[in-house]
Amino acid sequence: MPPDQNPKHLPADERRTVTVEAVVALAAQQNPTDITTAAIAQHMGLTQGAIFRHFPSKESIVQSVLDWVSDKLMGKVNLAAQTQQSPIAALEAVFMAHMGFISEHPGAPRMLLAELQKTGDTIPKRMVVTLMTNYRARIIELLEKGKACGEVSAELDLDAASTLYVGMIQGLVIQSLAKSDADYLMANASKTFAVFKRGLVCAN
């Protein structure tokens, strides 16, 4: 990190953002549930006290991380969708943008999966569910546009198709983790979407 970006010298808002980014980076290297405030502080070259001056608890850090992931991901998704006139092309652009985001921030999906696996109804878990709900709604919107313009079969089950879309992403992430191969995502993204695309026009 450049000297002028040292967390010790940043304004409060920027330090919070850098802390969140540090947690995402750590999540790419270890089990997210094992990340301690001591580890975060060490990674940033700060004391735990400095961390707690900006976050009242570890859970508040996790919530800020999930807010960051949601904002960044949905921002990329919406921007990608706007670059294409064709609904199917927009779906592919969104898919590739999502793959790119995960490739750039491999700790992000690990954070989401870690929260979903926790028992009970926690605020972070609800945040992940909300993100997934909003994401699927965006995919369904594009599929509906595809139906309206004739690019997508009128018989397509939108709920099932959106589930498969999200499942493709989750499947690629899990395979990438299982193979310990960071390049697996981008190497297989296009051909995976191609299979999904064929199903959109042959739904009946």
Secondary structure, 3 states (H helix, E strand, C coil): CCHHHCHHHCCHHHHHHHHHHHHHHHHCCCCHHHCCHHHHHHHHCCCHHHHHCCCCCHHHHHHHHHHHHHHHHHHHHHHHHHCCCCHHHHHHHHHHHHHHHHHHCCHHHHHHHHHHCCCCCCHHHHHHHHHHHHHHHHHHHHHHHHHHHCCCCCCCCHHHHHHHHHHHHHHHHHHHHHHCCCCHHHHHHHHHHHHHHHHHHCCC
